[in-house]
Structure formats: structure tokens, C-alpha cells
Amino acid sequence: MPTALSVYVNGNKVLDYENNYREPGLLRRRLDEMDIDMNEGIEINGEMIDSPNKQQRAHYITLSLLYSIENANEGMISATCAYLANRLPELKQIRATEADQEVTLDFIFDEVN
């Protein structure tokens, strides 16, 4: 099965996510719950966004994914990867660059993992 999503941090591959969730109904509910939570607003870089669009949601979820990777939170890693793979199925790679307290994210849609 091809990798659904690869995550790179500072040029190093840290994760390959395979989209092989066995309970699609449960997954759909969990992803919908994540969207409902974000409908209440999200905060990115200290800025409150009341009605986040698809790109802002992906940015927010990716920041959560990076935090989860850093803290080895397998459940959250799985949830955030599932969200990104399902809500942005054309997304192939996330490239994060961390410098000091800032993170730059690049979403790659056209390169195979």
C-alpha cells in the first residue's frame, strides 16, 4: 500500500502514515468531531481565527501533529494524520522547519513520497 502522507522535520523524515483505518464509520465521526471543535475557532501563532478555512485547519492540525510527534503521543499522531490524509487526500508530504520558536510549514501535493 502506498504511503498516504510523509512528514519531514528539518529535512529528516520522521513519519510515514499509511491510511489503513479499519473502522471507517468511527473514523468519520472522530474527524467530524475535530471539525466541530475547530468551528468554535482556532489559535495559530497567537492569532484567534473564528471561522478557519481548510488551509488554516490543516495548519492547526499539523502543528498538533508536530507537538504529538515531539511528545510521542501515538493516539494524537494517528488522529491528526488521519485528519490530514482524509480531509486533504491529495497531500503527499508535510515539510516542517523549526527555528527558535517558529515553525514554517510546507504542504507538498505533487511529489511522491
Contacts in CASP RR format, 6 or more apart in sequence:
PFRMAT RR
TARGET T0000
AUTHOR 0000-0000-0000
METHOD contacts of the structure
MODEL  1
MPTALSVYVNGNKVLDYENNYREPGLLRRRLDEMDIDMNEGIEINGEMID
SPNKQQRAHYITLSLLYSIENANEGMISATCAYLANRLPELKQIRATEAD
QEVTLDFIFDEVN
1 18 0 8 1.000
1 20 0 8 1.000
2 113 0 8 1.000
3 16 0 8 1.000
3 17 0 8 1.000
3 18 0 8 1.000
3 113 0 8 1.000
4 17 0 8 1.000
4 18 0 8 1.000
4 19 0 8 1.000
4 81 0 8 1.000
4 85 0 8 1.000
4 89 0 8 1.000
5 15 0 8 1.000
5 16 0 8 1.000
5 17 0 8 1.000
5 19 0 8 1.000
5 81 0 8 1.000
5 84 0 8 1.000
5 85 0 8 1.000
5 91 0 8 1.000
5 92 0 8 1.000
5 93 0 8 1.000
5 94 0 8 1.000
5 113 0 8 1.000
6 13 0 8 1.000
6 15 0 8 1.000
6 16 0 8 1.000
6 17 0 8 1.000
6 92 0 8 1.000
6 93 0 8 1.000
6 94 0 8 1.000
6 113 0 8 1.000
7 13 0 8 1.000
7 14 0 8 1.000
7 15 0 8 1.000
7 16 0 8 1.000
7 17 0 8 1.000
7 65 0 8 1.000
7 66 0 8 1.000
7 69 0 8 1.000
7 81 0 8 1.000
7 93 0 8 1.000
7 94 0 8 1.000
7 96 0 8 1.000
8 14 0 8 1.000
8 93 0 8 1.000
8 94 0 8 1.000
8 95 0 8 1.000
8 96 0 8 1.000
9 66 0 8 1.000
9 69 0 8 1.000
9 96 0 8 1.000
9 97 0 8 1.000
9 98 0 8 1.000
10 96 0 8 1.000
10 97 0 8 1.000
10 98 0 8 1.000
11 95 0 8 1.000
11 97 0 8 1.000
14 69 0 8 1.000
15 69 0 8 1.000
15 77 0 8 1.000
15 81 0 8 1.000
16 113 0 8 1.000
17 81 0 8 1.000
17 82 0 8 1.000
17 84 0 8 1.000
17 85 0 8 1.000
19 82 0 8 1.000
19 85 0 8 1.000
19 86 0 8 1.000
21 27 0 8 1.000
21 82 0 8 1.000
27 82 0 8 1.000
27 86 0 8 1.000
30 79 0 8 1.000
30 82 0 8 1.000
31 82 0 8 1.000
31 83 0 8 1.000
31 86 0 8 1.000
31 87 0 8 1.000
34 61 0 8 1.000
34 79 0 8 1.000
34 83 0 8 1.000
35 57 0 8 1.000
38 52 0 8 1.000
38 57 0 8 1.000
38 60 0 8 1.000
39 51 0 8 1.000
41 48 0 8 1.000
41 49 0 8 1.000
41 50 0 8 1.000
41 51 0 8 1.000
41 52 0 8 1.000
42 48 0 8 1.000
42 49 0 8 1.000
42 52 0 8 1.000
42 56 0 8 1.000
42 57 0 8 1.000
42 60 0 8 1.000
43 49 0 8 1.000
44 56 0 8 1.000
44 59 0 8 1.000
44 60 0 8 1.000
44 63 0 8 1.000
49 56 0 8 1.000
52 60 0 8 1.000
54 87 0 8 1.000
54 88 0 8 1.000
57 87 0 8 1.000
58 84 0 8 1.000
58 87 0 8 1.000
58 88 0 8 1.000
58 91 0 8 1.000
58 107 0 8 1.000
59 105 0 8 1.000
61 80 0 8 1.000
61 83 0 8 1.000
61 84 0 8 1.000
62 80 0 8 1.000
62 84 0 8 1.000
62 94 0 8 1.000
62 96 0 8 1.000
62 105 0 8 1.000
62 107 0 8 1.000
63 103 0 8 1.000
63 105 0 8 1.000
64 76 0 8 1.000
64 80 0 8 1.000
65 76 0 8 1.000
65 77 0 8 1.000
65 80 0 8 1.000
65 81 0 8 1.000
65 84 0 8 1.000
65 94 0 8 1.000
66 96 0 8 1.000
66 103 0 8 1.000
67 73 0 8 1.000
67 76 0 8 1.000
68 75 0 8 1.000
68 76 0 8 1.000
68 77 0 8 1.000
68 80 0 8 1.000
69 77 0 8 1.000
84 91 0 8 1.000
84 94 0 8 1.000
85 91 0 8 1.000
88 107 0 8 1.000
90 109 0 8 1.000
91 107 0 8 1.000
91 108 0 8 1.000
91 109 0 8 1.000
92 108 0 8 1.000
92 109 0 8 1.000
92 110 0 8 1.000
92 111 0 8 1.000
92 112 0 8 1.000
92 113 0 8 1.000
93 107 0 8 1.000
93 108 0 8 1.000
93 111 0 8 1.000
93 113 0 8 1.000
94 105 0 8 1.000
94 106 0 8 1.000
94 107 0 8 1.000
94 108 0 8 1.000
95 105 0 8 1.000
95 106 0 8 1.000
95 108 0 8 1.000
96 103 0 8 1.000
96 104 0 8 1.000
96 105 0 8 1.000
96 106 0 8 1.000
97 103 0 8 1.000
97 104 0 8 1.000
97 106 0 8 1.000
END
